[in-house]
Amino acid sequence: MKNGNNSKLKIIPLGGLEQIGMNITAFEYEDSIVVVDCGLAFPEDDMLGVDLVIPDISYLKDNYSKIKGFVVTHGHEDHIGAFPYILREINVPIYTTKLTMALIEKKLEEGGMLKRIKRKVVKHGQSINLGDFRIEFIKTNHSIQDASALAIYSPAGTVVHTGDFKVDYTPVFGDAIDLQRLAEIGKKGVLAVMCDSTNAERPGFTMSERTVGRTFDNIFAEHTNTRIIIATFASNVDRVQQIINSAYKFGRKVCLEGRSMVNVIGTASELGYLSIPDNTLVDMDQLKNYPPEKTVLITTGSQGESMAALSRMAANIHKKITIMPGDTIIFSSNPIPGNEKAVSKVINELTGIGANVIFQDVHVSGHACQEEIKLIYSLLKPKYAIPVHGELRHLKAQANLAISLGIPKENVFILRSGDVLEVCSDSAKIIGKVHTGGILVDGLGVGDVGNIVLRDRQHLAEDGIMIVVMTLEHHSNHVLAGPDIVSRGFVYVRESEDLMDEAHQVVENALDICLDRNITDWSRIKNIIKDSLGDFVWKRTKRRPMILPIIMEA
């Protein structure tokens, strides 16, 4: 490694600040760039029809020759979901742990890209050299296996990125977080910590994942004569393990439902992250061979997503499962901010059918609360604190924690996506901004839906559309047919014949004015029709439908 007396490290978040989702951060030192994570975000309510949002990586494309690789902290969608889109634009190697890599590979396989992307599986405790950087993967706990914190060693100093983490001394599978290694790194001196802020507002410690297992045992013991359906995150392998343990203890068969659930759990059990007793798992089609009170269904849809398995069951449109009065249904997750309404709707639908819905105490978070965040800061003793992974209020809560632990206020940086933070041992400052943003994915279209299209969709959704069609003769501009008015989503035409007749008259008058004045320019004719019809409709209805005049020539 070169001597880094004069060069500085640049930290550039390209997404994931201001929101939970779309995490991607570039670390740049001279001619080397290493990118941490490559996640997607789910659309906001006003992004009508959009399926998902991926980060704008213009900066990475402009600096393609410097990029040494992607290093990935863990296998959640908000950290790996954008790979199939981003790797089409830049072909860069990926380094991560076993389960995380398997989940990324499944995505690349679906996109037919597996062969051309270089990949290397890294174990916890191992380091990889990438240009001027050395990256060490450190074992942490989270709500998915194989999560890592990253020690990013550069000539300018060491940055520790915690990834999403909690401190679980009694994890369901594997070892506890490697606090010893974090302490050793802290002893050697840490320039900056980028720490998960999701639960930074919550005091205390996050409970161990294992406590949920005891809750499941109690629920199974209390509901021995009903079918049990449990909705949880597909990626929470430990949660599924505990449900399987309880089911086995109480002599129940387990069935998995939902594409992502079958995918992730299949991958995890192939790789040995899940132990399933023989003859416990059954296929959906075999369920009918067992009495309902001897079965457990583990399903997706704990967030009220309209197309997920549980929502389809609640709405009675699931092909194979019908909810029966008396079924016990457990929501083993908390609503992600913004999903509360959808979850509440599903709970009401299920309760309406007569099911018994349980949603208290059957979930623990995968993210650190305040005491664990303090522990990490105390072990690492960083010079600078850069809160990450959270909305602004979460980042602010963590900034306050860092300050309370004695980090000077001017050494705590709440960044925005696109900020370029330059750090070295004796200074840190934001020196500029790079282009960032979200690219909307709708169906197969990537980036072809933007603000203008969304505005039009909003307009159509709120006020509907009126289309005016007419045929004009080529030279003389005589009206040969029409004008006809077709409307959708504006008024119910059969009950508004008077209004539509008057609208028709308004268009005819406007057309006559154009012809009297010998206006031959079609775009002007369209604008005059649009304005006069728009004014009329606004006066009569106080609505502004989209008006599309269409002129055909004959």
NORMOJO-V863456 format. One record per residue. N is the residue number from 1. RES is the residue in one letter. D_LAST is the distance of its C-alpha to the last C-alpha in Angstrom with 1 decimal. Layout:
BEGIN
{{N;RES;D_LAST} {N;RES;D_LAST}}
END
This chain:
BEGIN
{{1;M;74.6} {2;K;74.5} {3;N;76.5} {4;G;74.3} {5;N;76.3} {6;N;73.6} {7;S;70.3} {8;K;68.7} {9;L;66.8} {10;K;63.3} {11;I;62.1} {12;I;58.4} {13;P;57.0} {14;L;53.3} {15;G;52.8} {16;G;54.9} {17;L;56.4} {18;E;55.2} {19;Q;54.4} {20;I;55.8} {21;G;53.7} {22;M;52.0} {23;N;55.4} {24;I;55.4} {25;T;57.8} {26;A;58.4} {27;F;62.0} {28;E;62.2} {29;Y;65.3} {30;E;64.9} {31;D;63.0} {32;S;63.0} {33;I;60.6} {34;V;61.2} {35;V;58.7} {36;V;60.0} {37;D;57.7} {38;C;54.0} {39;G;52.9} {40;L;49.8} {41;A;49.3} {42;F;47.7} {43;P;44.9} {44;E;45.6} {45;D;44.4} {46;D;41.6} {47;M;40.2} {48;L;37.9} {49;G;37.3} {50;V;39.1} {51;D;41.7} {52;L;44.1} {53;V;44.6} {54;I;46.2} {55;P;47.7} {56;D;46.1} {57;I;48.3} {58;S;47.1} {59;Y;50.7} {60;L;51.9} {61;K;49.2} {62;D;50.2} {63;N;53.9} {64;Y;53.3} {65;S;56.2} {66;K;58.7} {67;I;58.0} {68;K;60.9} {69;G;59.8} {70;F;58.9} {71;V;61.9} {72;V;61.2} {73;T;63.4} {74;H;62.4} {75;G;59.9} {76;H;58.0} {77;E;54.2} {78;D;54.4} {79;H;56.3} {80;I;54.8} {81;G;51.4} {82;A;49.3} {83;F;50.9} {84;P;48.3} {85;Y;45.7} {86;I;47.9} {87;L;49.5} {88;R;46.2} {89;E;46.2} {90;I;49.9} {91;N;52.2} {92;V;55.5} {93;P;58.6} {94;I;59.5} {95;Y;63.0} {96;T;64.1} {97;T;66.4} {98;K;66.3} {99;L;64.5} {100;T;62.0} {101;M;61.2} {102;A;60.8} {103;L;58.2} {104;I;56.3} {105;E;56.4} {106;K;54.9} {107;K;51.9} {108;L;51.6} {109;E;52.0} {110;E;49.1} {111;G;47.0} {112;G;48.4} {113;M;50.1} {114;L;53.7} {115;K;54.7} {116;R;53.6} {117;I;55.1} {118;K;58.8} {119;R;60.8} {120;K;64.5} {121;V;66.3} {122;V;68.8} {123;K;71.8} {124;H;73.1} {125;G;75.7} {126;Q;74.1} {127;S;72.7} {128;I;70.1} {129;N;69.8} {130;L;66.4} {131;G;66.7} {132;D;68.7} {133;F;68.6} {134;R;70.7} {135;I;69.4} {136;E;71.8} {137;F;70.6} {138;I;72.8} {139;K;73.0} {140;T;71.8} {141;N;71.1} {142;H;67.7} {143;S;66.0} {144;I;65.0} {145;Q;67.5} {146;D;68.0} {147;A;66.9} {148;S;68.2} {149;A;69.1} {150;L;68.7} {151;A;71.2} {152;I;69.4} {153;Y;72.0} {154;S;71.0} {155;P;73.3} {156;A;72.6} {157;G;73.8} {158;T;73.1} {159;V;70.3} {160;V;70.5} {161;H;67.2} {162;T;68.3} {163;G;65.0} {164;D;64.7} {165;F;68.3} {166;K;71.0} {167;V;74.7} {168;D;75.7} {169;Y;79.4} {170;T;79.1} {171;P;75.7} {172;V;74.9} {173;F;74.4} {174;G;75.8} {175;D;77.5} {176;A;77.4} {177;I;75.8} {178;D;77.8} {179;L;79.2} {180;Q;82.0} {181;R;79.7} {182;L;77.9} {183;A;81.3} {184;E;82.3} {185;I;79.1} {186;G;79.8} {187;K;83.3} {188;K;82.0} {189;G;79.8} {190;V;76.2} {191;L;73.9} {192;A;71.3} {193;V;70.4} {194;M;66.8} {195;C;67.5} {196;D;65.5} {197;S;65.1} {198;T;63.5} {199;N;66.6} {200;A;68.2} {201;E;68.3} {202;R;70.4} {203;P;74.1} {204;G;76.4} {205;F;75.8} {206;T;73.1} {207;M;74.8} {208;S;75.3} {209;E;72.7} {210;R;75.7} {211;T;76.2} {212;V;73.0} {213;G;74.8} {214;R;77.6} {215;T;75.1} {216;F;73.5} {217;D;76.9} {218;N;77.7} {219;I;74.4} {220;F;74.9} {221;A;78.5} {222;E;77.4} {223;H;74.6} {224;T;76.2} {225;N;74.7} {226;T;71.0} {227;R;68.2} {228;I;67.4} {229;I;64.0} {230;I;63.9} {231;A;60.8} {232;T;61.3} {233;F;59.6} {234;A;59.1} {235;S;60.6} {236;N;63.9} {237;V;65.8} {238;D;69.2} {239;R;68.0} {240;V;67.0} {241;Q;70.3} {242;Q;72.2} {243;I;70.3} {244;I;71.2} {245;N;74.8} {246;S;75.0} {247;A;73.3} {248;Y;75.8} {249;K;78.7} {250;F;77.7} {251;G;76.9} {252;R;73.2} {253;K;70.5} {254;V;67.6} {255;C;64.0} {256;L;61.3} {257;E;57.8} {258;G;54.7} {259;R;53.2} {260;S;54.6} {261;M;58.0} {262;V;58.3} {263;N;57.3} {264;V;59.6} {265;I;62.6} {266;G;62.2} {267;T;62.3} {268;A;65.2} {269;S;67.3} {270;E;66.7} {271;L;68.0} {272;G;71.0} {273;Y;70.0} {274;L;70.3} {275;S;73.0} {276;I;72.2} {277;P;75.1} {278;D;74.7} {279;N;73.1} {280;T;71.8} {281;L;68.1} {282;V;66.3} {283;D;62.7} {284;M;60.5} {285;D;60.8} {286;Q;64.6} {287;L;64.8} {288;K;65.1} {289;N;68.4} {290;Y;70.1} {291;P;71.0} {292;P;68.8} {293;E;71.8} {294;K;72.4} {295;T;69.0} {296;V;67.4} {297;L;63.7} {298;I;62.7} {299;T;59.1} {300;T;56.5} {301;G;54.9} {302;S;57.7} {303;Q;55.1} {304;G;53.1} {305;E;50.1} {306;S;47.6} {307;M;47.3} {308;A;50.9} {309;A;53.2} {310;L;55.2} {311;S;52.2} {312;R;50.8} {313;M;54.3} {314;A;54.5} {315;A;51.1} {316;N;52.3} {317;I;49.5} {318;H;51.7} {319;K;51.8} {320;K;55.6} {321;I;57.4} {322;T;57.8} {323;I;59.7} {324;M;62.6} {325;P;64.6} {326;G;67.6} {327;D;66.0} {328;T;67.2} {329;I;64.3} {330;I;65.2} {331;F;63.0} {332;S;64.7} {333;S;62.8} {334;N;62.1} {335;P;58.7} {336;I;57.2} {337;P;56.4} {338;G;53.0} {339;N;53.3} {340;E;55.8} {341;K;53.3} {342;A;52.0} {343;V;55.6} {344;S;56.7} {345;K;53.9} {346;V;55.0} {347;I;58.6} {348;N;57.9} {349;E;55.9} {350;L;58.8} {351;T;61.4} {352;G;59.5} {353;I;59.8} {354;G;63.6} {355;A;64.0} {356;N;66.6} {357;V;65.0} {358;I;67.2} {359;F;65.9} {360;Q;69.0} {361;D;71.1} {362;V;69.4} {363;H;67.9} {364;V;69.2} {365;S;67.2} {366;G;66.8} {367;H;67.2} {368;A;70.3} {369;C;71.5} {370;Q;73.4} {371;E;76.7} {372;E;75.3} {373;I;73.3} {374;K;76.6} {375;L;78.3} {376;I;75.8} {377;Y;76.2} {378;S;80.0} {379;L;80.1} {380;L;77.8} {381;K;78.9} {382;P;75.8} {383;K;75.8} {384;Y;72.1} {385;A;70.2} {386;I;66.4} {387;P;65.4} {388;V;62.3} {389;H;60.4} {390;G;59.7} {391;E;58.0} {392;L;59.3} {393;R;61.9} {394;H;63.3} {395;L;63.5} {396;K;65.3} {397;A;67.7} {398;Q;68.7} {399;A;69.1} {400;N;71.5} {401;L;73.4} {402;A;73.7} {403;I;75.0} {404;S;77.5} {405;L;78.8} {406;G;79.7} {407;I;76.7} {408;P;76.3} {409;K;73.3} {410;E;72.1} {411;N;72.1} {412;V;69.6} {413;F;66.0} {414;I;63.1} {415;L;60.2} {416;R;56.5} {417;S;54.2} {418;G;53.7} {419;D;57.1} {420;V;59.2} {421;L;62.8} {422;E;65.3} {423;V;68.7} {424;C;72.1} {425;S;75.6} {426;D;76.1} {427;S;72.7} {428;A;69.4} {429;K;66.4} {430;I;62.6} {431;I;61.6} {432;G;57.8} {433;K;54.7} {434;V;52.3} {435;H;48.7} {436;T;48.5} {437;G;46.3} {438;G;44.8} {439;I;42.0} {440;L;40.2} {441;V;39.8} {442;D;37.2} {443;G;37.1} {444;L;36.9} {445;G;35.4} {446;V;38.1} {447;G;37.4} {448;D;33.6} {449;V;34.2} {450;G;35.5} {451;N;36.1} {452;I;32.5} {453;V;31.4} {454;L;34.6} {455;R;33.8} {456;D;30.4} {457;R;32.1} {458;Q;34.7} {459;H;32.2} {460;L;30.3} {461;A;33.8} {462;E;35.0} {463;D;32.2} {464;G;29.3} {465;I;25.6} {466;M;22.9} {467;I;19.2} {468;V;16.8} {469;V;13.2} {470;M;10.4} {471;T;6.7} {472;L;6.3} {473;E;5.1} {474;H;5.7} {475;H;9.3} {476;S;10.6} {477;N;9.6} {478;H;9.9} {479;V;9.8} {480;L;8.0} {481;A;9.8} {482;G;12.7} {483;P;14.3} {484;D;16.2} {485;I;19.2} {486;V;20.7} {487;S;24.1} {488;R;26.6} {489;G;30.2} {490;F;29.9} {491;V;31.2} {492;Y;31.8} {493;V;29.0} {494;R;30.9} {495;E;33.7} {496;S;31.6} {497;E;29.4} {498;D;30.5} {499;L;29.6} {500;M;26.1} {501;D;25.6} {502;E;26.9} {503;A;24.6} {504;H;21.6} {505;Q;23.0} {506;V;23.6} {507;V;20.0} {508;E;18.8} {509;N;21.6} {510;A;20.6} {511;L;17.0} {512;D;18.6} {513;I;21.0} {514;C;18.4} {515;L;16.7} {516;D;20.2} {517;R;21.3} {518;N;18.3} {519;I;17.7} {520;T;14.7} {521;D;15.8} {522;W;13.8} {523;S;17.1} {524;R;18.9} {525;I;16.6} {526;K;17.1} {527;N;20.8} {528;I;21.3} {529;I;19.8} {530;K;21.9} {531;D;25.0} {532;S;25.0} {533;L;24.4} {534;G;26.9} {535;D;29.5} {536;F;29.1} {537;V;29.6} {538;W;32.5} {539;K;34.2} {540;R;34.0} {541;T;34.7} {542;K;36.0} {543;R;33.6} {544;R;31.1} {545;P;28.5} {546;M;26.1} {547;I;22.8} {548;L;19.6} {549;P;16.5} {550;I;13.3} {551;I;10.0} {552;M;6.7} {553;E;3.8} {554;A;0.0}}
END
